[in-house]
Amino acid sequence: MKRWFANVMINIIINMIILMTLAGYLHTMVYLSGVGAAFVASVILSLLNFFIRPILILFSLPVTLLTLGFFIFVINALMLLLTSAIMGPAFQLDGFGSALIVAIIMAIFQLIIQTFIIKPIRRR
Protein backbone atom coordinates (compact mmCIF):
# COMPACT_ATOMS: atom_id res chain seq x y z
CA MET A 1 0.00 0.00 0.00
CA LYS A 2 2.81 2.40 0.87
CA ARG A 3 4.59 1.67 -2.42
CA TRP A 4 1.39 2.26 -4.41
CA PHE A 5 0.78 5.58 -2.66
CA ALA A 6 4.41 6.59 -3.26
CA ASN A 7 4.07 5.76 -6.96
CA VAL A 8 0.87 7.79 -7.23
CA MET A 9 2.46 10.78 -5.49
CA ILE A 10 5.56 10.58 -7.71
CA ASN A 11 3.35 10.55 -10.82
CA ILE A 12 1.32 13.50 -9.53
CA ILE A 13 4.48 15.50 -8.82
CA ILE A 14 6.00 14.61 -12.21
CA ASN A 15 2.79 15.65 -14.00
CA MET A 16 2.67 18.87 -11.97
CA ILE A 17 6.25 19.79 -12.90
CA ILE A 18 5.67 18.96 -16.57
CA LEU A 19 2.44 21.00 -16.65
CA MET A 20 4.14 24.01 -15.03
CA THR A 21 7.06 23.75 -17.45
CA LEU A 22 4.78 23.52 -20.47
CA ALA A 23 2.67 26.43 -19.21
CA GLY A 24 5.86 28.47 -19.00
CA TYR A 25 7.20 27.57 -22.43
CA LEU A 26 3.95 27.14 -24.35
CA HIS A 27 2.10 30.03 -22.73
CA THR A 28 0.00 30.60 -25.85
CA MET A 29 -1.33 27.01 -25.64
CA VAL A 30 -1.43 26.27 -21.90
CA TYR A 31 -2.45 28.51 -19.02
CA LEU A 32 -2.05 27.67 -15.33
CA SER A 33 -2.94 30.21 -12.67
CA GLY A 34 -0.28 28.98 -10.25
CA VAL A 35 1.45 26.10 -8.47
CA GLY A 36 -1.72 25.15 -6.59
CA ALA A 37 -3.65 24.95 -9.85
CA ALA A 38 -0.89 22.77 -11.31
CA PHE A 39 -1.15 20.41 -8.33
CA VAL A 40 -4.96 20.21 -8.50
CA ALA A 41 -4.84 19.71 -12.29
CA SER A 42 -2.31 16.92 -11.80
CA VAL A 43 -4.50 15.21 -9.19
CA ILE A 44 -7.58 15.51 -11.41
CA LEU A 45 -5.62 14.22 -14.42
CA SER A 46 -4.37 11.26 -12.38
CA LEU A 47 -7.92 10.43 -11.26
CA LEU A 48 -9.24 10.67 -14.81
CA ASN A 49 -6.37 8.51 -16.07
CA PHE A 50 -7.17 5.93 -13.40
CA PHE A 51 -10.95 5.75 -13.86
CA ILE A 52 -11.93 7.00 -17.34
CA ARG A 53 -8.87 6.45 -19.55
CA PRO A 54 -8.98 2.60 -19.37
CA ILE A 55 -12.63 2.64 -20.49
CA LEU A 56 -11.81 4.89 -23.44
CA ILE A 57 -8.84 2.71 -24.37
CA LEU A 58 -11.05 -0.38 -24.29
CA PHE A 59 -13.72 1.18 -26.50
CA SER A 60 -11.17 2.59 -28.94
CA LEU A 61 -9.07 -0.57 -29.18
CA PRO A 62 -9.79 -1.19 -32.91
CA VAL A 63 -8.80 2.37 -33.83
CA THR A 64 -5.76 2.17 -31.57
CA LEU A 65 -4.64 -1.03 -33.29
CA LEU A 66 -5.20 0.47 -36.76
CA THR A 67 -3.10 3.52 -35.86
CA LEU A 68 -0.39 1.36 -34.23
CA GLY A 69 -1.08 2.89 -30.82
CA PHE A 70 -0.95 6.54 -31.82
CA PHE A 71 -4.64 6.99 -30.94
CA ILE A 72 -3.56 6.81 -27.28
CA PHE A 73 -2.26 10.38 -27.73
CA VAL A 74 -5.77 11.45 -28.75
CA ILE A 75 -7.16 9.82 -25.59
CA ASN A 76 -4.50 11.60 -23.51
CA ALA A 77 -5.44 14.89 -25.16
CA LEU A 78 -9.09 14.25 -24.31
CA MET A 79 -8.11 13.63 -20.68
CA LEU A 80 -6.26 16.97 -20.65
CA LEU A 81 -9.29 18.74 -22.15
CA LEU A 82 -11.57 17.14 -19.56
CA THR A 83 -9.18 18.23 -16.80
CA SER A 84 -9.26 21.75 -18.24
CA ALA A 85 -13.06 21.72 -18.31
CA ILE A 86 -13.21 20.59 -14.67
CA MET A 87 -10.62 23.15 -13.53
CA GLY A 88 -12.26 26.09 -15.25
CA PRO A 89 -10.20 29.28 -15.62
CA ALA A 90 -7.34 28.00 -13.42
CA PHE A 91 -6.15 25.59 -16.15
CA GLN A 92 -6.89 26.30 -19.79
CA LEU A 93 -5.85 24.77 -23.10
CA ASP A 94 -6.14 26.63 -26.39
CA GLY A 95 -8.00 23.78 -28.11
CA PHE A 96 -7.72 20.17 -29.18
CA GLY A 97 -4.56 20.77 -31.22
CA SER A 98 -2.84 22.30 -28.22
CA ALA A 99 -4.05 19.46 -26.00
CA LEU A 100 -2.65 16.92 -28.49
CA ILE A 101 0.75 18.64 -28.59
CA VAL A 102 0.83 18.89 -24.78
CA ALA A 103 -0.17 15.21 -24.48
CA ILE A 104 2.66 14.13 -26.79
CA ILE A 105 5.23 16.29 -24.99
CA MET A 106 4.02 15.05 -21.59
CA ALA A 107 4.34 11.43 -22.70
CA ILE A 108 7.90 12.03 -23.93
CA PHE A 109 8.93 13.79 -20.71
CA GLN A 110 7.30 11.13 -18.54
CA LEU A 111 9.20 8.44 -20.44
CA ILE A 112 12.50 10.30 -20.02
CA ILE A 113 11.95 11.01 -16.31
CA GLN A 114 10.84 7.45 -15.53
CA THR A 115 13.73 5.90 -17.48
CA PHE A 116 16.62 8.10 -16.42
CA ILE A 117 15.61 9.33 -12.94
CA ILE A 118 12.98 7.17 -11.24
CA LYS A 119 14.16 3.69 -12.30
CA PRO A 120 17.83 4.27 -11.36
CA ILE A 121 16.76 5.58 -7.94
CA ARG A 122 14.58 2.49 -7.33
CA ARG A 123 17.43 0.12 -8.23
CA ARG A 124 19.43 1.23 -5.20
C-alpha positions in Angstrom: 0.0 0.0 0.0 2.8 2.4 0.9 4.6 1.7 -2.4 1.4 2.3 -4.4 0.8 5.6 -2.7 4.4 6.6 -3.3 4.1 5.8 -7.0 0.9 7.8 -7.2 2.5 10.8 -5.5 5.6 10.6 -7.7 3.3 10.6 -10.8 1.3 13.5 -9.5 4.5 15.5 -8.8 6.0 14.6 -12.2 2.8 15.7 -14.0 2.7 18.9 -12.0 6.2 19.8 -12.9 5.7 19.0 -16.6 2.4 21.0 -16.6 4.1 24.0 -15.0 7.1 23.7 -17.5 4.8 23.5 -20.5 2.7 26.4 -19.2 5.9 28.5 -19.0 7.2 27.6 -22.4 3.9 27.1 -24.3 2.1 30.0 -22.7 0.0 30.6 -25.9 -1.3 27.0 -25.6 -1.4 26.3 -21.9 -2.5 28.5 -19.0 -2.1 27.7 -15.3 -2.9 30.2 -12.7 -0.3 29.0 -10.2 1.4 26.1 -8.5 -1.7 25.2 -6.6 -3.6 24.9 -9.8 -0.9 22.8 -11.3 -1.2 20.4 -8.3 -5.0 20.2 -8.5 -4.8 19.7 -12.3 -2.3 16.9 -11.8 -4.5 15.2 -9.2 -7.6 15.5 -11.4 -5.6 14.2 -14.4 -4.4 11.3 -12.4 -7.9 10.4 -11.3 -9.2 10.7 -14.8 -6.4 8.5 -16.1 -7.2 5.9 -13.4 -10.9 5.8 -13.9 -11.9 7.0 -17.3 -8.9 6.4 -19.5 -9.0 2.6 -19.4 -12.6 2.6 -20.5 -11.8 4.9 -23.4 -8.8 2.7 -24.4 -11.0 -0.4 -24.3 -13.7 1.2 -26.5 -11.2 2.6 -28.9 -9.1 -0.6 -29.2 -9.8 -1.2 -32.9 -8.8 2.4 -33.8 -5.8 2.2 -31.6 -4.6 -1.0 -33.3 -5.2 0.5 -36.8 -3.1 3.5 -35.9 -0.4 1.4 -34.2 -1.1 2.9 -30.8 -1.0 6.5 -31.8 -4.6 7.0 -30.9 -3.6 6.8 -27.3 -2.3 10.4 -27.7 -5.8 11.4 -28.7 -7.2 9.8 -25.6 -4.5 11.6 -23.5 -5.4 14.9 -25.2 -9.1 14.3 -24.3 -8.1 13.6 -20.7 -6.3 17.0 -20.6 -9.3 18.7 -22.1 -11.6 17.1 -19.6 -9.2 18.2 -16.8 -9.3 21.8 -18.2 -13.1 21.7 -18.3 -13.2 20.6 -14.7 -10.6 23.1 -13.5 -12.3 26.1 -15.3 -10.2 29.3 -15.6 -7.3 28.0 -13.4 -6.2 25.6 -16.2 -6.9 26.3 -19.8 -5.8 24.8 -23.1 -6.1 26.6 -26.4 -8.0 23.8 -28.1 -7.7 20.2 -29.2 -4.6 20.8 -31.2 -2.8 22.3 -28.2 -4.0 19.5 -26.0 -2.6 16.9 -28.5 0.7 18.6 -28.6 0.8 18.9 -24.8 -0.2 15.2 -24.5 2.7 14.1 -26.8 5.2 16.3 -25.0 4.0 15.1 -21.6 4.3 11.4 -22.7 7.9 12.0 -23.9 8.9 13.8 -20.7 7.3 11.1 -18.5 9.2 8.4 -20.4 12.5 10.3 -20.0 11.9 11.0 -16.3 10.8 7.5 -15.5 13.7 5.9 -17.5 16.6 8.1 -16.4 15.6 9.3 -12.9 13.0 7.2 -11.2 14.2 3.7 -12.3 17.8 4.3 -11.4 16.8 5.6 -7.9 14.6 2.5 -7.3 17.4 0.1 -8.2 19.4 1.2 -5.2 
